[in-house]
Amino acid sequence: MNNRDEESWTSYKIIRNECVALNKLKRNEYLRSGIDGNKNNLRVMWKTLKATTALE
């Protein structure tokens, strides 16, 4: 692997890891807001939980 390929691969991994971390953060925020915002409405709360676990 030449130097340019190594730089590209390193840049790719850094950006990929940032995207994965951001995606995980936003997913957790969505899940938390769906649960906290619907504590009194169990039907909607469970619908939110089911929708997020189906994505995994």
VOTORKE-667783 format. One record per residue: residue number from 1; residue in three letters; x, y, z of N, C-alpha, C in turn. Coordinates in pm, whole numbers, plus 50000, padded with zeros to 5 digits. Example, Ala and Ser with C-alpha at 12.3 -4.5 7.8 and 13.67 -1.06 7.14 Angstrom:
residues 2
+-----+------+-------+-------+-------+-------+-------+-------+-------+-------+-------+
! pos ! code !    nx !    ny !    nz !   cax !   cay !   caz !    cx !    cy !    cz !
+-----+------+-------+-------+-------+-------+-------+-------+-------+-------+-------+
!   1 !  ala ! 51319 ! 49431 ! 50780 ! 51230 ! 49550 ! 50780 ! 51320 ! 49670 ! 50780 !
!   2 !  ser ! 51285 ! 49775 ! 50708 ! 51367 ! 49894 ! 50714 ! 51290 ! 50003 ! 50787 !
+-----+------+-------+-------+-------+-------+-------+-------+-------+-------+-------+
This chain:
residues 56
+-----+------+-------+-------+-------+-------+-------+-------+-------+-------+-------+
! pos ! code !    nx !    ny !    nz !   cax !   cay !   caz !    cx !    cy !    cz !
+-----+------+-------+-------+-------+-------+-------+-------+-------+-------+-------+
!   1 !  met ! 50085 ! 49883 ! 50000 ! 50000 ! 50000 ! 50000 ! 50090 ! 50124 ! 50000 !
!   2 !  asn ! 50065 ! 50212 ! 49907 ! 50149 ! 50331 ! 49904 ! 50097 ! 50437 ! 50001 !
!   3 !  asn ! 50173 ! 50541 ! 50016 ! 50145 ! 50644 ! 50115 ! 50010 ! 50712 ! 50091 !
!   4 !  arg ! 49976 ! 50739 ! 49966 ! 49848 ! 50806 ! 49933 ! 49730 ! 50716 ! 49971 !
!   5 !  asp ! 49742 ! 50587 ! 49944 ! 49636 ! 50494 ! 49980 ! 49618 ! 50487 ! 50131 !
!   6 !  glu ! 49727 ! 50488 ! 50204 ! 49720 ! 50483 ! 50349 ! 49654 ! 50609 ! 50404 !
!   7 !  glu ! 49686 ! 50724 ! 50347 ! 49623 ! 50849 ! 50390 ! 49473 ! 50847 ! 50361 !
!   8 !  ser ! 49437 ! 50799 ! 50244 ! 49295 ! 50791 ! 50208 ! 49221 ! 50696 ! 50301 !
!   9 !  trp ! 49282 ! 50582 ! 50329 ! 49219 ! 50483 ! 50416 ! 49204 ! 50539 ! 50558 !
!  10 !  thr ! 49305 ! 50607 ! 50607 ! 49299 ! 50667 ! 50740 ! 49190 ! 50775 ! 50746 !
!  11 !  ser ! 49184 ! 50858 ! 50643 ! 49079 ! 50961 ! 50638 ! 48941 ! 50898 ! 50634 !
!  12 !  tyr ! 48927 ! 50794 ! 50554 ! 48799 ! 50724 ! 50544 ! 48757 ! 50669 ! 50680 !
!  13 !  lys ! 48849 ! 50604 ! 50751 ! 48816 ! 50545 ! 50880 ! 48775 ! 50651 ! 50982 !
!  14 !  ile ! 48843 ! 50764 ! 50981 ! 48809 ! 50872 ! 51074 ! 48669 ! 50925 ! 51046 !
!  15 !  ile ! 48640 ! 50952 ! 50920 ! 48508 ! 51004 ! 50883 ! 48400 ! 50899 ! 50910 !
!  16 !  arg ! 48427 ! 50774 ! 50878 ! 48332 ! 50666 ! 50904 ! 48300 ! 50656 ! 51052 !
!  17 !  asn ! 48402 ! 50660 ! 51136 ! 48381 ! 50648 ! 51280 ! 48303 ! 50768 ! 51335 !
!  18 !  glu ! 48328 ! 50886 ! 51281 ! 48251 ! 51004 ! 51323 ! 48105 ! 50990 ! 51284 !
!  19 !  cys ! 48079 ! 50939 ! 51165 ! 47940 ! 50919 ! 51120 ! 47869 ! 50814 ! 51204 !
!  20 !  val ! 47937 ! 50706 ! 51235 ! 47877 ! 50601 ! 51318 ! 47846 ! 50655 ! 51457 !
!  21 !  ala ! 47938 ! 50731 ! 51514 ! 47916 ! 50788 ! 51647 ! 47801 ! 50887 ! 51646 !
!  22 !  leu ! 47793 ! 50971 ! 51544 ! 47684 ! 51068 ! 51533 ! 47550 ! 50997 ! 51515 !
!  23 !  asn ! 47549 ! 50893 ! 51434 ! 47427 ! 50816 ! 51412 ! 47379 ! 50752 ! 51542 !
!  24 !  lys ! 47471 ! 50697 ! 51618 ! 47436 ! 50635 ! 51746 ! 47383 ! 50739 ! 51844 !
!  25 !  leu ! 47446 ! 50856 ! 51847 ! 47402 ! 50964 ! 51936 ! 47261 ! 51010 ! 51901 !
!  26 !  lys ! 47235 ! 51033 ! 51773 ! 47103 ! 51080 ! 51729 ! 46996 ! 50973 ! 51753 !
!  27 !  arg ! 47031 ! 50847 ! 51733 ! 46936 ! 50739 ! 51757 ! 46899 ! 50734 ! 51905 !
!  28 !  asn ! 46997 ! 50747 ! 51991 ! 46971 ! 50747 ! 52135 ! 46888 ! 50868 ! 52177 !
!  29 !  glu ! 46916 ! 50985 ! 52118 ! 46836 ! 51104 ! 52148 ! 46691 ! 51084 ! 52105 !
!  30 !  tyr ! 46671 ! 51025 ! 51988 ! 46536 ! 50999 ! 51938 ! 46463 ! 50903 ! 52030 !
!  31 !  leu ! 46530 ! 50798 ! 52069 ! 46469 ! 50698 ! 52157 ! 46436 ! 50760 ! 52293 !
!  32 !  arg ! 46529 ! 50835 ! 52348 ! 46507 ! 50898 ! 52479 ! 46390 ! 50997 ! 52473 !
!  33 !  ser ! 46385 ! 51077 ! 52368 ! 46275 ! 51174 ! 52358 ! 46142 ! 51103 ! 52334 !
!  34 !  gly ! 46144 ! 50992 ! 52262 ! 46021 ! 50917 ! 52239 ! 45968 ! 50853 ! 52365 !
!  35 !  ile ! 46057 ! 50813 ! 52453 ! 46015 ! 50753 ! 52580 ! 45976 ! 50861 ! 52678 !
!  36 !  asp ! 46062 ! 50961 ! 52696 ! 46033 ! 51067 ! 52793 ! 45910 ! 51148 ! 52755 !
!  37 !  gly ! 45892 ! 51171 ! 52628 ! 45780 ! 51252 ! 52584 ! 45646 ! 51178 ! 52588 !
!  38 !  asn ! 45651 ! 51047 ! 52604 ! 45528 ! 50968 ! 52601 ! 45515 ! 50878 ! 52723 !
!  39 !  lys ! 45564 ! 50922 ! 52836 ! 45554 ! 50840 ! 52957 ! 45409 ! 50813 ! 52996 !
!  40 !  asn ! 45321 ! 50906 ! 52965 ! 45180 ! 50889 ! 53000 ! 45101 ! 50817 ! 52892 !
!  41 !  asn ! 45161 ! 50799 ! 52776 ! 45094 ! 50731 ! 52665 ! 45175 ! 50606 ! 52630 !
!  42 !  leu ! 45145 ! 50497 ! 52697 ! 45223 ! 50375 ! 52681 ! 45217 ! 50319 ! 52539 !
!  43 !  arg ! 45105 ! 50336 ! 52473 ! 45091 ! 50283 ! 52337 ! 45194 ! 50348 ! 52244 !
!  44 !  val ! 45206 ! 50478 ! 52250 ! 45302 ! 50550 ! 52164 ! 45444 ! 50519 ! 52207 !
!  45 !  met ! 45467 ! 50509 ! 52337 ! 45600 ! 50478 ! 52387 ! 45647 ! 50342 ! 52335 !
!  46 !  trp ! 45563 ! 50241 ! 52344 ! 45601 ! 50108 ! 52296 ! 45613 ! 50104 ! 52144 !
!  47 !  lys ! 45534 ! 50183 ! 52076 ! 45545 ! 50192 ! 51930 ! 45682 ! 50247 ! 51891 !
!  48 !  thr ! 45729 ! 50347 ! 51966 ! 45861 ! 50404 ! 51942 ! 45969 ! 50300 ! 51968 !
!  49 !  leu ! 45957 ! 50227 ! 52078 ! 46055 ! 50123 ! 52111 ! 46058 ! 50014 ! 52004 !
!  50 !  lys ! 45942 ! 49970 ! 51961 ! 45936 ! 49865 ! 51858 ! 45999 ! 49913 ! 51728 !
!  51 !  ala ! 45973 ! 50036 ! 51691 ! 46027 ! 50090 ! 51566 ! 46179 ! 50097 ! 51570 !
!  52 !  thr ! 46235 ! 50132 ! 51683 ! 46381 ! 50144 ! 51691 ! 46448 ! 50008 ! 51702 !
!  53 !  thr ! 46386 ! 49912 ! 51768 ! 46448 ! 49780 ! 51778 ! 46436 ! 49704 ! 51648 !
!  54 !  ala ! 46337 ! 49736 ! 51565 ! 46323 ! 49671 ! 51436 ! 46435 ! 49712 ! 51341 !
!  55 !  leu ! 46497 ! 49827 ! 51366 ! 46604 ! 49875 ! 51280 ! 46736 ! 49804 ! 51306 !
!  56 !  glu ! 46750 ! 49741 ! 51418 ! 46878 ! 49679 ! 51454 ! 46905 ! 49553 ! 51379 !
+-----+------+-------+-------+-------+-------+-------+-------+-------+-------+-------+
